[in-house]
C-alpha cells in the first residue's frame, strides 16, 4: 500500500492516496485548477513507516489536488407529512460536489 492521508474538508473526513479520484463537498475553483487541503489529520508513509497522527492536525502537512469536475449529485426527495392534519411538503435537492485528483501528499 502506498502513501495515504486523512484530510478534512467540507465538515467531512476523507482517506486519500496519490493519484486517486475523490468526490468532496463543493470547493471554489475552475476545472484544471490546483487546490491545497491544509487540514491533514493523519499521514501514512510508504512501506514500513509509522503513521503520523495529528493533535488535531499534522504539522506542515498538506495535500495538493487538481479539480477534475464541478457537478451535482443525484436528486434526493425530501418529503414531510403529518398524518390527519392535511400537511404534506415535497422538496427536491441536488448537492453540489467537486471531483478531485490527488496529486501529492506532503508531510
Secondary structure by P-SEA (a helix, b strand, c coil): ccbbbbbbcccccccccccbbbbcccccccccbbbbbcccccccccccccccccccccccbbbbbbbcccccccbbbbbbbbccccbbbbbbbbbbbbbbbbccccc
